Protein backbone atom coordinates (compact mmCIF):
# COMPACT_ATOMS: atom_id res chain seq x y z
CA UNK A 1 0.00 0.00 0.00
CA UNK A 2 1.46 3.34 -1.03
CA UNK A 3 0.33 5.79 1.65
CA UNK A 4 1.84 8.81 -0.04
CA UNK A 5 -0.26 8.38 -3.18
CA UNK A 6 -3.36 7.55 -1.14
CA UNK A 7 -2.95 10.73 0.93
CA UNK A 8 -2.49 12.84 -2.19
CA UNK A 9 -5.55 11.39 -3.86
CA UNK A 10 -7.62 11.86 -0.70
CA UNK A 11 -6.36 15.41 -0.37
CA UNK A 12 -7.32 16.29 -3.93
CA UNK A 13 -10.73 14.69 -3.43
CA UNK A 14 -11.28 16.67 -0.22
CA UNK A 15 -10.16 19.86 -1.99
CA UNK A 16 -12.84 19.38 -4.63
CA UNK A 17 -15.45 18.41 -2.05
CA UNK A 18 -14.98 21.53 0.10
CA UNK A 19 -14.21 23.91 -2.77
CA UNK A 20 -10.69 24.74 -1.64
CA UNK A 21 -8.42 26.82 -3.86
CA UNK A 22 -5.39 24.61 -3.46
CA UNK A 23 -4.06 21.40 -1.90
CA UNK A 24 -0.43 21.19 -0.85
CA UNK A 25 1.10 18.36 1.15
CA UNK A 26 3.60 19.28 3.83
CA UNK A 27 5.42 17.79 6.80
CA UNK A 28 5.95 19.63 10.05
CA UNK A 29 8.37 16.89 11.09
CA UNK A 30 10.77 17.39 8.16
CA UNK A 31 9.66 20.96 7.36
CA UNK A 32 9.03 19.84 3.77
CA UNK A 33 6.76 22.32 1.91
CA UNK A 34 5.79 24.21 5.09
CA UNK A 35 6.99 27.52 3.63
CA UNK A 36 5.21 26.73 0.36
CA UNK A 37 1.92 26.21 2.24
CA UNK A 38 2.21 29.53 4.08
CA UNK A 39 3.28 31.41 0.94
CA UNK A 40 0.29 30.02 -0.96
CA UNK A 41 -2.08 30.89 1.90
CA UNK A 42 -0.79 34.46 1.98
CA UNK A 43 -1.15 34.89 -1.80
CA UNK A 44 -4.70 33.55 -1.71
CA UNK A 45 -5.66 35.69 1.29
CA UNK A 46 -4.33 38.85 -0.38
CA UNK A 47 -6.22 38.32 -3.64
CA UNK A 48 -8.98 40.84 -4.17
CA UNK A 49 -12.40 39.23 -3.84
CA UNK A 50 -14.14 38.26 -7.05
CA UNK A 51 -17.00 40.61 -7.87
CA UNK A 52 -20.36 39.02 -7.33
CA UNK A 53 -22.48 38.78 -10.42
CA UNK A 54 -25.82 40.50 -10.08
CA UNK A 55 -28.74 38.56 -11.49
CA UNK A 56 -30.02 40.15 -14.67
CA UNK A 57 -33.46 41.61 -14.44
CA UNK A 58 -35.81 40.33 -17.06
CA UNK A 59 -37.23 43.17 -19.03
CA UNK A 60 -40.55 43.08 -20.72
CA UNK A 61 -41.10 44.87 -23.98
CA UNK A 62 -43.45 47.81 -23.77
CA UNK A 63 -44.93 49.35 -26.90
CA UNK A 64 -46.31 52.85 -26.72
Backbone as CSV, one residue per row, in Angstrom:
resi,resn,N_x,N_y,N_z,CA_x,CA_y,CA_z,C_x,C_y,C_z
1,UNK,0.843,-1.176,0.000,0.000,0.000,0.000,0.889,1.240,0.000
2,UNK,0.672,2.122,-0.930,1.457,3.345,-1.030,0.693,4.480,-0.359
3,UNK,1.055,4.786,0.878,0.329,5.789,1.654,0.481,7.188,1.084
4,UNK,1.627,7.473,0.496,1.844,8.813,-0.041,0.858,9.097,-1.164
5,UNK,0.694,8.177,-2.096,-0.255,8.383,-3.181,-1.684,8.411,-2.674
6,UNK,-2.005,7.562,-1.690,-3.356,7.553,-1.144,-3.679,8.887,-0.485
7,UNK,-2.729,9.442,0.260,-2.954,10.726,0.926,-3.157,11.836,-0.100
8,UNK,-2.367,11.824,-1.150,-2.492,12.840,-2.189,-3.827,12.773,-2.893
9,UNK,-4.260,11.562,-3.197,-5.551,11.390,-3.860,-6.683,11.820,-2.941
10,UNK,-6.597,11.461,-1.666,-7.624,11.857,-0.703,-7.630,13.372,-0.519
11,UNK,-6.458,13.961,-0.512,-6.363,15.411,-0.371,-6.995,16.141,-1.540
12,UNK,-6.725,15.679,-2.744,-7.321,16.294,-3.934,-8.836,16.113,-3.934
13,UNK,-9.294,14.950,-3.500,-10.733,14.693,-3.432,-11.390,15.624,-2.410
14,UNK,-10.758,15.782,-1.256,-11.280,16.672,-0.224,-11.280,18.117,-0.710
15,UNK,-10.238,18.508,-1.429,-10.156,19.861,-1.988,-11.361,20.149,-2.869
16,UNK,-11.686,19.208,-3.743,-12.837,19.376,-4.627,-14.134,19.407,-3.831
17,UNK,-14.224,18.536,-2.831,-15.449,18.412,-2.049,-15.760,19.698,-1.271
18,UNK,-14.737,20.341,-0.705,-14.978,21.534,0.103,-14.790,22.831,-0.680
19,UNK,-14.380,22.722,-1.937,-14.214,23.907,-2.770,-12.980,24.725,-2.423
20,UNK,-11.930,24.052,-1.992,-10.690,24.743,-1.636,-9.970,25.224,-2.891
21,UNK,-9.175,26.256,-2.738,-8.424,26.816,-3.858,-7.245,25.935,-4.224
22,UNK,-6.610,25.350,-3.217,-5.387,24.605,-3.460,-5.236,23.476,-2.449
23,UNK,-4.427,22.485,-2.814,-4.061,21.400,-1.903,-2.561,21.212,-2.010
24,UNK,-1.882,21.352,-0.888,-0.427,21.187,-0.855,-0.084,20.297,0.325
25,UNK,0.657,19.225,0.057,1.095,18.355,1.148,2.335,18.948,1.793
26,UNK,2.421,18.796,3.125,3.603,19.275,3.830,3.872,18.379,5.033
27,UNK,5.039,18.553,5.621,5.424,17.786,6.801,6.017,18.729,7.833
28,UNK,5.381,18.795,8.991,5.950,19.626,10.050,7.179,18.949,10.654
29,UNK,7.237,17.633,10.530,8.372,16.889,11.085,9.660,17.189,10.320
30,UNK,9.581,17.150,8.985,10.772,17.390,8.164,10.821,18.814,7.605
31,UNK,9.790,19.590,7.859,9.657,20.964,7.358,9.519,21.014,5.835
32,UNK,9.178,19.896,5.222,9.027,19.844,3.770,7.739,20.569,3.367
33,UNK,7.856,21.545,2.488,6.757,22.321,1.909,6.003,23.203,2.903
34,UNK,6.491,23.355,4.121,5.789,24.209,5.086,5.786,25.659,4.607
35,UNK,6.922,26.150,4.136,6.989,27.525,3.630,6.093,27.689,2.407
36,UNK,6.053,26.686,1.555,5.208,26.735,0.359,3.738,26.883,0.754
37,UNK,3.314,26.141,1.782,1.924,26.211,2.241,1.602,27.623,2.730
38,UNK,2.469,28.190,3.553,2.212,29.530,4.079,2.273,30.586,2.985
39,UNK,3.209,30.458,2.056,3.283,31.409,0.943,2.010,31.363,0.102
40,UNK,1.517,30.163,-0.174,0.289,30.018,-0.959,-0.903,30.601,-0.203
41,UNK,-0.976,30.357,1.090,-2.081,30.885,1.897,-2.075,32.412,1.900
42,UNK,-0.894,32.998,1.987,-0.790,34.462,1.978,-1.224,35.021,0.633
43,UNK,-0.761,34.410,-0.462,-1.145,34.885,-1.798,-2.652,34.810,-1.992
44,UNK,-3.259,33.719,-1.551,-4.702,33.548,-1.714,-5.459,34.549,-0.846
45,UNK,-4.989,34.761,0.375,-5.662,35.689,1.287,-5.575,37.131,0.794
46,UNK,-4.506,37.476,0.088,-4.327,38.848,-0.381,-4.983,39.124,-1.727
47,UNK,-5.524,38.111,-2.366,-6.216,38.325,-3.641,-7.461,39.171,-3.402
48,UNK,-7.724,40.096,-4.318,-8.975,40.839,-4.171,-10.157,39.896,-4.392
49,UNK,-11.245,40.123,-3.679,-12.396,39.230,-3.844,-12.985,39.349,-5.246
50,UNK,-13.502,38.249,-5.734,-14.136,38.261,-7.047,-15.450,39.025,-6.940
51,UNK,-15.728,39.878,-7.925,-17.002,40.609,-7.869,-18.165,39.637,-8.035
52,UNK,-19.180,39.877,-7.239,-20.359,39.017,-7.330,-21.192,39.456,-8.520
53,UNK,-21.654,38.478,-9.265,-22.483,38.784,-10.421,-23.904,39.058,-9.948
54,UNK,-24.440,40.170,-10.423,-25.818,40.502,-10.083,-26.728,39.778,-11.065
55,UNK,-27.815,39.230,-10.564,-28.735,38.563,-11.492,-29.365,39.600,-12.425
56,UNK,-29.440,39.245,-13.683,-30.018,40.154,-14.672,-31.516,40.221,-14.481
57,UNK,-32.014,41.427,-14.534,-33.459,41.605,-14.443,-34.049,41.299,-15.812
58,UNK,-35.147,40.607,-15.794,-35.808,40.327,-17.063,-36.666,41.529,-17.417
59,UNK,-36.479,42.003,-18.581,-37.231,43.174,-19.034,-38.345,42.715,-19.964
60,UNK,-39.447,43.370,-19.818,-40.552,43.080,-20.723,-40.620,44.200,-21.748
61,UNK,-40.982,43.873,-22.928,-41.100,44.872,-23.985,-42.392,45.658,-23.785
62,UNK,-42.279,46.955,-23.901,-43.452,47.809,-23.775,-43.549,48.641,-25.041
63,UNK,-44.681,48.561,-25.697,-44.925,49.352,-26.902,-45.833,50.502,-26.538
64,UNK,-45.469,51.680,-26.984,-46.309,52.852,-26.715,-47.047,53.256,-27.941
